[in-house]
């Protein structure tokens, strides 16, 4: 009987040891489902020759605050990456666009994964919960697209885009714009 108890205790310890792994796996799965910036580029272009950049500015927009923030964040991010700003005769030109959309909020349905122990064994539970959304049933989503253009032939050589969600403007929106621009340009130059 002691042998069964010991193996039951060992089994229980074995499950407890794996609990953090199960929780970590669930978190990694959820994180991988979030939207990541995407890129596309000319696979034959030599990006290693690029050292200086200039910027085009959005001429007409109904959201000049966002346009100014994106423009400033692009410039600062490229400077931080070691590129040099040069208004004329730069190695590449940076242009951007952004679109704001109203998207429906999630229905509130979620799936949870958990683990626990009871008695001399352990177990894993899977369940769902339904939440009732409060307030507005739409949220704002902004998609930012950044284009890198070769100034010699005005040809697109790299494009990246990403998006973020916001409820209102101010510091929180400015921070989300900054994080999104940095995440997009973290892919530039592309690693072949």
C-alpha positions, 0 to 999 in steps of 0.5 A: 500500500505504501508503494501506491501512496508513494506513486500517487504522491509522485504523480501528484508532484509530477502534475504540480511540477507541470502546472507552470509549464501548462500555464506558460504554454497557454499564455504563449498561445494567446500571445501568438494570436495577437496581430503582429506587424507584417512586411513585404519587400523586393527580394532582389534589392540590396538594403545594406547600401541604405544609410540616409533617408528623407520623409514625405509628409501627408498633405491632407488628413482629417487627423493632423495630430496622428499624422504628426505623431506618426511622422515624428515616430518614424523619423526618431525610430530610423535615427535610433536605428542608425540612419541619418536624416537628409532632406535631399539626395537621400538613399531612401524615401519614407512615406506612410498612410493610416486608416481609422476604422470602427470595429465591433468589440469582441462578443465577450466569449472567452476560453480558459485553460487551467490546472489544479490538483485535488486529492492525491492526483491532479487535473486540467480544466477547460471552460468558457465564460461569456461577458456582457460588453459595457458601453459602446459596442465598437472600438477604433482600430488604426492601421499604419502602413509605412513605405520605403521607396527608392528615390532613383526610380520611385519604386517601392522596395519595402512595405510594413504595416501594423495596427492598434486599438484605441478608445480616445486620443491623448497620451495613451494613443500617442504611446500606442502609435509609437509602439506600433511604428517601432514594431513595424520598423523593427522589421526594416531592413528585412533579414534575408 
